[in-house]
Amino acid sequence: MKAKKPFFSIIIPTLNEERFLPTLLNKLSKQSFNDFEVIIVDSKSTDKTINKAKEFLNKLNLYLFINKAKNVSTQRNFGSQKAKGQYLVFFDADVSLPNNFLTTLYKQIKKQGGYLFTTRLNINNNSQAQLALVELTNFIIEILNTLSKPFAPGFNIIIEKGFFDKLGGFDPSLKLAEDHDLVQRARKAGVLLKILKNPVLYPSFRRPEKIGYLNFITQYVISGLYTLTNGPIKKELFSYPMGGHVYQKNPIKKSRIREIIKKIELPF
């Protein structure tokens, strides 16, 4: 007798995420919905990420794979190849979620139908700076979706597996905005992004706290504009390395914003 396939396959690429991964896995172990598997694709972490993940083998339907590529698109695609679920849920290791996230997500998908989703972002603390940033992000996503220029953050994409395979997955050759590119290709294939008001996801703020909120917003806007005007980003506009260790060392040097903006050829 064949084992029942899970509804969700949650795919998490990791590299030196011993600090944040356990929090996410703990949240997943407390979900009120349990028809899911968790697939961790690790890029040969040198810290305790693997050991921390193994602590949840008896708490979750969890599969751990090692793939030496240090490319988030490659790791996500690798995870999708191993996935058995009907819908793929792409998380980063540093996100968090309420205990009813998967239950609410399941109900919304069953109610609305569709192939491609993202959810609104929120915070689980009292930080006004973080609240302002998530509201700005939500606003941008809503506006661009209304203008038929949809995109969704890669740490919060839910997509039907067959459709993801048809699209060819994320493009590993891109330097940035591989998530924007995927959603744009979906639109061209006739599938529009659905933005769910519920459930909400709690994103990480370690990057804006590392490089500065203003610099983070500038980089976010630049990568989005570049994708919408010039197409896929195949050259490095600014540094965006993968790995939790990046946020434990000296601050990342701020980009030369004016030089980057000059590279963008706006159509107006």
N, C-alpha and C positions, 0 to 999 in steps of 0.2 A: 504493500500500500504506500503510495507516494505521500510524502509529508506536505501538509498544507502550506502554500506559499504565503508569506506575510503581506499585509497591505502596504506597509511602508518599509523601505530600506533607507536607513539613516547613514549617510556617508560622511566621515570625518577625516580629512587629511591632517596629519600631525608631523611636527618636527620640534623636538625639545619643548613639549607642552606639559611637563610634569606638574606645573602650578595650576593650570586652568582645566585640563582635561578631566580630572577627577570630579570637579564641580559639575560639569556637564553630564558626565556619566551617572552621577548620583541623582541629578534631576530626571534623567531618562529612566532610571530604575524606580522612580516614584510616580511615573505616569499612570493615570487612571485607565489608559488604553494600553493594551499589551500585544497587539497584533503587529509587531514590528521586529526588525533585526537591526543591529548596529554593526557597521563595517568601518573599522579603523584602518587607514592606509598610512603607515609610518615611513618617513624618509630617513631611516636609520638614525634615530635620535641617539644622542650621546649622554642624555640625562636619564631620569627614571621614568620616562613616559611609558615605556613598554611594561615595566613592572606595575605601574599605577593602573594601566589598562587591564592587566591580568587579574587584578583584584576584583574586577567586576564580571569575570567569566561565569560565576555562579549566580549572578544577580540579573544578568541580561542575556538575551540571545545575541551574543557578541562574537564577531569574527575579526581576527587581527592579522593583517598582512604587512609584509615589509617590502617596500619598493624604493630603491635607492634614489630615484628621481626627486630632485628638490624643486618641483614645479607643481603648483597647486592644481592646474588643469589636468596634467598627467595623472596626478593622484586621484582626483575626482573621477576621471574616466576609468581608471583602473578599478576603483571601487564599484562603479556602475556595472562593469563586466562581471563582477562577483555577485552582484545583487540579485535577489530572487523576488523582491517586492514589486507590487503593481506601480507604486509611485516612489520615486527617489526624492529624498529630503537631504539637501546639502547644507550642512552646518560647518562652521569653523570651531575649533576646539575651545575657543574663549567665549562663546555665546552662552546664554542661560535662558531658561524658559519656565513658565508656570506649570504646575502639575497636571493641568487639564489641557495642555497645548495639543497633544496628539488626538485626544478625544474630540476637541472642538474642530481641529483641522479635518479629521475624518468626516464629521457631520457636515461641514461646509462643502467638502468635495462631493459627498453623496447628494447634497441638496442642490448645488449649483452645476455640477458636472464641469468638465474641462480638462485641459492637458497641462496648463502652466499657471502656477500661483506664486505669490509672495504674500507676506503678512505685514501689517503695520508694526513699527518698532515702538518700544516704550522703555521706561527705566524702572528699576525697583529700588530707588533711593530718592533722596530729596535734593539732588544736585540740579541747580538751575541751569548751569552750563550744559550738562548732559541732556537735560530736557529740551533746551533750545536747539541742540544739535539734532536730536532725533526728530523733533517737529519739523525742522528745516528739511531733513532727509525725506520724511514722509510727504511733505509738500512738493518737493522736487519730483519724487516718484509719481505722485498723483497727477501733477501738471503735465509731465512728459507723456504719461500714459494717455491723458486726454488729447494730447497733440499727436497721437499715433507715433510717438517716439519712445516706446516703453523700455525700461530697464529695471533690473532688480539686483540687489546685492548678492554676491555669490554665496555668502554665509546664510542666505535665507531664500533659497530657491526650491520649489517643490514642482516636480515635473513627472509626467507619465513616462514610464521606462521605455515603452516602444517608441514614443515620439522622440525622446532623448536620443535613442539609438539611431533613429531616422535622421536626426539633425547632425549626427556624427560627434555628439558630445561637445565639450569645451575645446577651444582651439589652443593647443599647447605652444604654438609659435608666437602667441601674442605676449607682449611685455606687460600690458596692463589691460584692465577693463574686459577681461574674458567673459565676465558675467553680462555686461552690456551687449557684447557681441552675440552671445547665445540667445538672448531675448530678442534682439533685432532679427536674427536668422529665423526665429520662431514666427515673428510677425510676417516676414516675407513668405513663410510657408503657410500662412493663413491662420495662425494660432495667436490670439491676443492674450496678454498677461492679465490675470485676474488678481486684484489686490484685496485681500481679506482684512476687514476691520478687526475681526477676531478669528483665531487667537492672536496674541501679540508676542513678539520675540524681544528679549533683552540683549542688545548688542554689547560688545566690549568697547571700552573707551581707552584701551591702552595705547593705541596708535596716536590719537589726537593728544593724549596726555604726554606722549613722548616727544612729538614734533611740534606741538602747539596747536590749539584749536583753529586759529586763523589759517595757518599753513595747511592744516588738514583739509579744511573746507576749500581752500584755493586749489589744492591738488585734486580733490574730488570733482570740482567743477571743471577743471582743465581736462581731466581724463574723459569726462562725460561729453564736453563740447567737441573734443578731438574725435571721439567715436562717432558722434552725430554728424560732423562736418567732413571729416577726412576718412572715416571708416576705421577698421581695426587698427589698433596701436601695435606696430611691429618694430618700433624703436623705443628706447628707454627715455621717457620724458623726465622721470625722477625715480629714485631708488624705492623699491617696494619689496624687500626680501621676505622670504617665507621663514617662519620659525619663531618660537617663543623666546629663544635666547636673544633675539634682536632687541627685545624690550627690557633687557636686564643689564645692558652695557651703556656706554656713553650715548648721549642724544644723537639722533641722526641729523646730519647737516641739512639745513634748510635749502630747498631748491632755489635756483635763480629764476624766480617767477616770471620776470619780464622776458627773459630769453625764451622760456617755455611758451609763453603766450604768443610770441612772435612766430613760433613754428606752426601755430594753428591758423589755417586759412579759412576764415569765416565767410559764409556765403552772403554777406550783407555789409 
